[in-house]
Amino acid sequence: MFRNTVLLSLAASAKLAAAGLYPGITPHNHTCALVDPILSCSAAADPSKVDSCCTETFGGLVLITQFWDTYTGLEKDGQLLPQKAWTIHGGWPDFCSSKYTQYCDLSRQYDPKPSPNTTTGTPDGTPVPPYKGESIDKWFVPNGKADLLAYMNRHWVSQLDPNWVLWAHEYSKHATCFSTFQTECYGPNYSKFDDLFEFFETVIRYHRTLPTYDWLSAAGIKPSNKTSYSVAKIQKALSDSYGQPPFVGCGGPKYNETEAGKGSLDNGGTVLNEMWYYSNVLGRLQDQKALRLPASVGGRLTSCAQAENAVWYYERTNGSEFR
């Protein structure tokens, strides 16, 4: 696949963290309707030659990611999971080499639990200070986003933390690393949180085109505490529906740590818990013009055990779903 002619290194990106991706960019003259859309990660997506507000130039290998959790840990507080649906994890901007950075603009850092706690994930990176302000879910209703808040509380669900903690993490770590979400792109009348709400809305739009539960169910793959599946069957069902194989993620015990896999060299996970759908985008991420890609562009297709029927797709815990 093509690579940008200008790729900022992870070390260089740390220096930009406090100032945004492209310091000095003007908030004027970013009318993207006036320019032809360019495919991210193509040779033409060069930030020295195009408007980085209109072409994704920093994180052009896009991942839309989803969770399958069986409980939230906060059921007593009414934090539940949607029925027959995977939940949103986030939207991630990888470099075209599949490497990535994070926390690209610390002036928009709302994550109370930064992970990693530096911009490079290494001790020599710029520290990411934990956010200590009010919970970001308080910003929705005053800004006319009550419906968005309700949807996110049902479909963008955290585990063991209030939902807003996950939202703040995904925005601060990832949204700030898309060139088209840089605040200058919103013009001189930018209002605080315009980019935050648009990021959430954009990820939701992509998520709604990726009905993982339905795709698996149509292939006879349904949550079960009695029946396990082969990752090859899971991958085929999703490849047939998405048009490309996504990354299928598994946690839990490694297969060679289980009784069934004792003595095996297969150290893949045995509990299905995540999907990553890859694409490049034509123009801005917000425009939803995606060229779907195989997860192999990111280096691997799965972290799951390869053995026959080694993967468990567990049912939700009683009382953990909305009725």
Buried (B, 14 or more C-beta within 10 A) or exposed (E): EBBBEEBBEBEEBBEBBBEBBBEEBEBEEBEBEEBEBBBBBBEBBBBEEBBBBBBBBBBBBBBBBBBBBBBBBBBEEEBBBBEEBBBBBBBBBBBBEBEBBBBBBBEBBBBBEBEBBBBBBEEEBBEBEEBEEEBBBEBBEEBEBEEBBEBBBBBBBBBEBBBBBBBBBBBBBBBBBBBBBBBBBBBEEEEEBBBBBBBBBBBBBBBEEBBBBEBBBEBEBBBEEEEBBBBBBBBBBBBEBBEBBBBBBBEBBBBBEBEBBEEBEBEBBBBBBBBBBBBBBBBBBBBEBBBEBBBEBBEEBBBBBBBEEBBBBBBBBEEBBEE
